[in-house]
């Protein structure tokens, strides 16, 4: 079961890197929320930000990953370095990214929330 959610997550991350979320639209809940360093977007806002290039992910270097399963909820935590172009500027930041997946009534896993929290302490010393 955990492997299914991890594969969904990988598909969504790959789509984010290509700048086209349409192929993974059905894997993301219509009620999903995306929190980026103080900005909260709904699904439509996230798709627009990525597809218009307001956020263009260039590289994701995952240092650690942890998956937590509890009933119909799975959380994937990743400690990573993210390189992106944001409003024309290339930036690299250390993040903990938390993705929350839930099962719908048909038994399908859907992404409900993604939160990017910038790591404010020494990256090498911090572990999830």
C-alpha positions in Angstrom: 0.0 0.0 0.0 2.8 2.4 0.9 4.5 1.6 -2.4 1.3 2.7 -4.3 1.4 6.1 -2.7 5.1 6.5 -3.2 4.7 5.8 -6.9 1.9 8.4 -7.1 4.2 10.9 -5.4 7.0 10.2 -7.8 4.6 10.8 -10.8 3.4 14.1 -9.3 7.0 15.2 -8.7 8.0 14.3 -12.2 5.0 16.3 -13.6 6.0 19.3 -11.5 9.5 19.2 -13.0 8.1 19.1 -16.5 5.8 22.0 -15.8 2.7 20.1 -16.9 0.4 18.8 -14.2 -2.4 17.7 -16.5 -1.2 14.1 -16.7 -1.5 13.8 -12.9 -4.7 15.8 -12.5 -6.7 12.7 -11.4 -4.2 11.9 -8.7 -4.8 15.3 -7.0 -7.9 16.0 -5.0 -10.0 19.0 -6.2 -9.9 20.2 -2.6 -6.0 19.9 -2.4 -4.0 22.7 -0.8 -0.4 23.7 -1.5 1.6 25.7 1.0 4.8 27.4 -0.3 6.7 29.5 2.3 3.7 31.5 3.4 1.6 31.3 0.3 -1.4 28.9 0.2 -2.8 27.8 -3.2 -5.7 25.7 -4.1 -5.4 23.1 -6.9 -6.3 25.6 -9.6 -3.7 28.1 -8.3 -1.0 25.5 -8.0 -1.6 24.3 -11.6 -1.5 27.9 -12.9 1.7 28.8 -11.0 3.5 25.7 -12.4 2.1 25.8 -15.9 2.7 29.5 -16.3 6.3 29.1 -15.1 5.8 31.2 -12.0 7.4 28.3 -10.2 9.7 26.3 -12.4 11.4 23.4 -10.6 14.8 22.6 -12.1 16.3 20.1 -9.7 15.2 18.1 -6.6 17.9 16.4 -4.5 16.3 14.2 -1.9 18.5 13.5 1.1 16.0 11.6 3.3 12.5 10.3 3.0 10.0 8.8 5.5 6.5 7.4 4.9 3.9 7.2 7.6 0.7 5.1 7.1 -2.3 5.5 9.4 -5.6 4.0 8.2 -6.7 5.9 5.1 -4.0 8.5 5.4 -0.4 8.4 4.2 2.2 11.1 4.8 5.4 11.3 2.9 8.1 13.5 4.4 11.2 14.5 2.4 14.3 16.4 3.4 15.6 17.9 0.1 17.4 20.7 -1.7 15.1 22.3 -4.3 16.4 24.4 -7.1 13.8 26.4 -8.9 13.2 29.6 -10.9 10.8 31.8 -9.0 9.8 35.1 -10.6 12.8 34.9 -12.9 15.4 34.2 -10.2 17.1 30.8 -9.7 17.1 29.9 -6.0 18.1 26.8 -4.1 16.6 26.2 -0.7 16.6 23.3 1.8 13.1 22.1 2.6 11.1 19.5 4.4 8.2 18.7 2.1 5.2 17.0 3.6 2.7 15.4 1.2 -0.6 14.0 2.6 -2.6 11.4 0.7 -6.0 10.1 1.6 -8.2 7.3 0.1 -11.4 8.4 -1.5 -14.7 6.5 -1.3 -13.7 4.4 -4.3 -10.4 3.4 -2.6 -8.2 5.6 -4.8 -5.3 7.5 -3.2 -5.3 11.2 -3.8 -2.9 14.0 -2.9 -4.7 16.3 -0.4 -1.9 18.6 0.7 1.7 19.5 0.0 3.6 21.8 2.4 7.1 23.2 1.8 8.8 24.2 5.0 12.2 25.8 4.7 14.8 24.3 7.0 16.1 27.1 9.1 18.8 25.1 11.0 22.0 23.4 9.8 20.8 21.2 6.9 23.4 18.4 7.5 22.5 18.1 11.2 18.7 18.0 10.6 17.0 14.6 10.2 13.4 13.7 9.7 
